[in-house]
Structure formats: C-alpha cells, structure tokens
Amino acid sequence: MGQLTAAIGFLGLTLLTGMIDAQGFVQASKIWESGRIDWLAGARAAGLFAAGIGTYYVALGFLARLGVVAVEVQMVLWFAVTLIAVAVFSGRFFNWHPLDQGVGCVVAMGLLWLAWRVG
C-alpha cells in the first residue's frame, strides 16, 4: 500500500470515526435530559461509541503504515475532528457568537498544528 493510499485511508476513517463518536456524545448528552435515565439514548450512544472505536482501530492501521505511532498524534487528530463534529452536530456551534466560532476554529487548527509538529 502506498503512502498516498494510507494517508487518504487514515484521513477518511479519522473523519468518519470523529463524526460517529460526535453523534455518540450528542446521544449521551440526552441520557439524563428528562431527569431520569433514557435507556434508548444510552443504547444509541453505546452503539455509536462501539462503531467509532472499531473505525478508529482501522484508522490506526493506516496511520501505522505512514510510520506514525505516537499516541499523542493519534489522539489529537481524532480529538480535533470529534470536537468540531460535536459542535456542528449539536446545532449549537451556529448559535455561538462569531468571535467564539473563530476561537473554536483556531483551537482546532492549533490541535492539528501540534499533531503535525509533534508527529
């Protein structure tokens, strides 16, 4: 497998796992919304997290083919994608003040910068 194929596989799967996990976080936030446990929301969150971690494991295989084995880099890339996806999927990001949206984007870019520099 070539470097380009591994990079595309990793980036695609990292985006996918971040979006799946973000949906899991959104569902998990609903578990106690009514003041008592919502088992259906819990089951949805657990299923999404299970799918997300499975996808993450496959993404790490592509990353290892690129020679990146530093856990910090692996985690920060996933975290950046998940952070952005949670903000978007919750629907609240678009209600933030534009300054806060800008800061959020700068923070996400900072995480990606660290992943690139440290990795």
N, C-alpha and C positions, 0 to 999 in steps of 0.2 A: 504494500500500500504506500502510495506516495505521500509526501509531506502536505501537498495541497489537499488531497482527499482526506487526510487525517484532520487537517485544520478545519475544513468545511464540515466534516462529521462532528467534530468537537463543538464548533460554534453552533451548529444546528441543534444538536442534542442539549447543549447548555441552555439555549433559548427555550427549548421545549420543556426541560426539567424545571427551569425557573418559573415558567408560566404555569405548569402543573402544580408546583409547590405553592405558588402565589394563590391559586384557586383553593388549595388546601387551607392556607391561612385565612382566606376570606370565609370559607365554610366553618373553620374552627372558631372564628370570632362570633359566630351565630349560635354556638352550642349553649351558652348561658344567657342569650338575649332576652328570653321571656322570664328570667328569674329561676328557671328550673331547667334541667338538662334536656336538650333536644337530641335524642339518640340518632335520629336520621341525619342531622347535620354532623354529628360526631362520626357516623359511619361514612358519610361523604368525604369528610376531611381525612379520615384514616385511609380510605381508598385512594384518594388523590396523593397523599404523602407516600403511600406504598408505590404507586406508579411513578412518582417523582424520584424516589430513591433508586428504583430499578433503572430508570432512564439515566440518572446520574452515574451509576456504576458503569454503564455502557459508554457514556461520555468520557469517563476517566480512562477507559481503554484507548480512545483516540488521543487523549492528551498524553498518555504514556508513550504512544508511538511518536509523538513530537519531542519526546525527551524531557517533558516537564513532569516532575514527580514531587515538587514542593507542595505540601499540603496547604500552605498559605495561598498559593496561586490558585490551586484547585477550588478552594473555598471562596476566595474573594470574587472570582468570576461568577460563580453560582449566586453568591450573595448580591452582587450588583444587579444581575438580571432579575432575581426574585424581588429585590427591593423596589425596582422600577415597576415590575408587573403587579405587585401588591398595591402600589399607589394608583396604578391605572385601573386594575380590576375592581378595586373597592369603589371606584367612581368619585372618590374624594379629591384626587390629585387635581382634577379640573376645577374644583371649587377653591383650591388654595389661592392665596394672593400670588400674583405673578413673581414677586420677589422670592417667596418661598418655593415656587416651582423652579426658579432659576438656581436657588441654593441646592435644592434636591438634585438637579441635573449636574451641578458642579461636584457635589459629593459623589454621585455615581461615577462621573468621569475620573475623580480622584481615586476611587477604588480600582477602576480599570488601569489607571496610570501605575498604581502600586503593583498590580498584577503583572504588568508589562515590565516594570523596572526590577522588581524582585525576582521575577521568574526567569 
